[in-house]
Amino acid sequence: MSKREEIIQLADTLIRQIGFNAFSFYEISEKVGIKTASIHYHFPKKSDLAVAVIAYHFNNLKVSIEKLGGRSPIEQLDMFFSIYSNIQKEKNVCLVGSLASDFNTLEEKVQHKLKEFSDLMLAWVSNFLEEGKTENVFQYEGLSRTKALMIITNMLAIVQLSRLTNNNDFEVLKESIKNELIKK
């Protein structure tokens, strides 16, 4: 792994564990074992690093969605849940959830990239929900986009709340969403 990739991965962890505004290049330099000037070589500003972290997640999600092409709506729902299951198991929060709380303090280019990432997630979930409804596999009232927003916000919230309540709450909510959605 290159130093650039190592910096991105560490920044990703820090953003999702303590928040974007809670760390500096100095903390990264200490943990990676390089000078802050070396970080500035790759990322002139902290906002450039944030854009790189979001782009990393955006690209991974896009590749995952492409690999799921042709898969059933239920398989896609399971893949969506696995993303949040991994986040919860790592005791992190979702990147979108973490950065959304700092949204008003983020530079415009970071806000734009975050919105682009969230739009990709929303479009994907909306699409497989609509496909599932059309195929008579899913049942729900209203628009697919609205249902997608409800499911995504539930997952964003439970990843954070399960830190305070009980780790089992995550699984209970996930199964509840799935059971309400799948047509019996």
C-alpha positions in Angstrom: 0.0 0.0 0.0 1.3 3.4 -0.9 1.7 6.3 1.6 -1.1 8.1 -0.2 -3.5 5.1 0.3 -2.3 4.7 3.9 -3.2 8.4 4.6 -6.6 8.0 2.9 -7.4 4.8 5.0 -6.3 6.4 8.2 -8.3 9.6 7.5 -11.3 7.5 6.7 -11.0 5.7 10.1 -10.6 9.0 11.9 -13.5 10.7 10.1 -15.8 7.7 11.0 -14.6 7.3 14.6 -14.0 10.9 15.9 -15.2 13.2 13.1 -13.6 15.3 10.4 -13.1 18.4 12.5 -11.5 16.4 15.4 -8.2 15.5 13.8 -5.3 17.3 12.0 -2.6 16.4 9.6 -0.3 16.2 12.6 -2.2 13.2 14.1 -2.0 11.5 10.7 1.7 12.2 10.4 2.3 10.7 13.8 0.4 7.5 13.1 1.8 7.0 9.5 5.3 8.0 10.5 5.9 10.8 8.1 6.2 14.6 8.3 3.1 16.8 7.8 4.8 18.2 4.7 4.6 14.8 3.1 0.9 14.7 3.7 0.6 18.2 2.1 2.5 16.8 -0.9 -0.4 14.4 -1.5 -3.2 16.6 -0.2 -2.5 20.3 -0.1 -5.5 21.0 2.1 -7.5 18.8 4.5 -10.5 19.3 2.2 -8.5 17.5 -0.6 -8.0 14.6 1.7 -11.7 14.5 2.5 -12.6 14.5 -1.2 -10.1 11.6 -1.7 -11.8 9.6 1.2 -15.2 10.2 -0.2 -14.0 9.3 -3.8 -12.6 6.0 -2.4 -16.0 5.1 -1.0 -17.8 6.3 -4.1 -15.6 4.2 -6.4 -16.0 1.1 -4.1 -19.8 1.5 -4.1 -20.0 2.0 -7.8 -17.9 -1.2 -8.4 -20.1 -3.1 -6.0 -23.3 -1.9 -7.7 -21.9 -2.8 -11.1 -21.0 -6.3 -9.8 -24.6 -6.7 -8.6 -26.0 -6.1 -12.1 -28.6 -8.8 -12.8 -28.8 -9.8 -9.2 -32.2 -10.0 -7.6 -33.6 -7.1 -5.5 -33.4 -9.3 -2.4 -29.7 -10.0 -3.1 -29.1 -6.3 -3.6 -30.9 -5.5 -0.3 -28.7 -8.0 1.4 -25.6 -6.3 -0.1 -26.9 -3.0 1.1 -27.3 -4.4 4.6 -23.9 -6.0 4.5 -22.3 -2.5 4.0 -23.9 -1.3 7.2 -23.2 -4.6 9.1 -19.5 -4.1 8.3 -19.6 -0.5 9.5 -21.3 -1.6 12.7 -18.9 -4.5 13.3 -16.0 -2.2 12.9 -17.6 0.1 15.6 -17.5 3.0 13.1 -20.3 5.2 11.8 -21.2 5.7 8.2 -19.1 8.1 6.3 -22.1 10.1 5.2 -23.5 10.2 8.7 -20.2 11.4 10.1 -19.6 14.1 7.5 -23.3 15.2 7.4 -22.9 16.4 11.0 -20.0 18.6 9.9 -21.7 19.6 6.5 -21.9 23.3 7.2 -18.2 23.5 8.1 -17.0 21.6 5.0 -15.7 23.3 1.9 -18.0 23.3 -1.1 -15.9 20.7 -3.0 -16.3 18.3 0.0 -20.0 19.0 0.2 -20.4 18.4 -3.5 -18.5 15.0 -3.4 -20.5 13.9 -0.3 -23.7 14.7 -2.1 -22.5 12.8 -5.2 -21.8 9.8 -3.0 -25.1 10.0 -1.2 -27.0 10.4 -4.5 -25.3 7.2 -5.8 -26.4 5.3 -2.7 -30.0 6.7 -2.9 -30.3 6.0 -6.6 -29.1 2.4 -6.1 -31.4 1.7 -3.2 -34.4 3.4 -5.0 -33.7 1.3 -8.1 -33.6 -2.1 -6.5 -36.6 -1.2 -4.4 -38.6 -0.2 -7.5 -37.4 -3.4 -9.3 -38.5 -5.5 -6.3 -41.9 -3.8 -6.2 -42.4 -4.3 -9.9 -41.4 -8.0 -9.6 -43.9 -8.3 -6.7 -41.1 -9.3 -4.3 -41.2 -6.1 -2.1 -44.3 -4.4 -0.7 -44.5 -0.8 0.5 -46.6 2.2 0.0 -45.5 5.4 -1.7 -42.5 6.2 -3.9 -39.4 4.0 -4.1 -37.2 7.1 -3.4 -39.1 7.8 -0.2 -38.8 4.2 1.0 -35.1 4.3 0.1 -34.6 7.4 2.2 -36.4 5.7 5.1 -34.3 2.6 4.9 -31.0 4.5 4.5 -31.7 6.9 7.4 -32.7 4.0 9.6 -29.4 2.3 8.9 -27.4 5.5 9.4 -29.1 6.1 12.7 -29.0 2.5 14.1 -25.2 2.3 13.4 -24.8 5.3 15.7 -27.5 4.4 18.3 -26.3 0.9 18.7 -23.1 2.3 20.2 -25.3 3.7 23.0 -27.9 1.0 23.3 -27.2 -2.6 22.4 -25.3 -4.1 19.5 -28.3 -6.5 19.0 -30.5 -3.4 18.2 -28.7 -3.2 14.8 -29.7 -6.7 13.9 -33.2 -6.3 15.2 -33.8 -3.2 13.1 -32.2 -4.7 10.0 -34.4 -7.8 10.2 -37.5 -5.6 10.9 -36.9 -3.6 7.8 -36.4 -6.7 5.7 -39.5 -8.5 7.1 -41.7 -5.4 6.5 -40.4 -5.1 2.9 -40.5 -8.6 1.6 -43.9 -9.7 0.3 -45.2 -12.7 2.0 
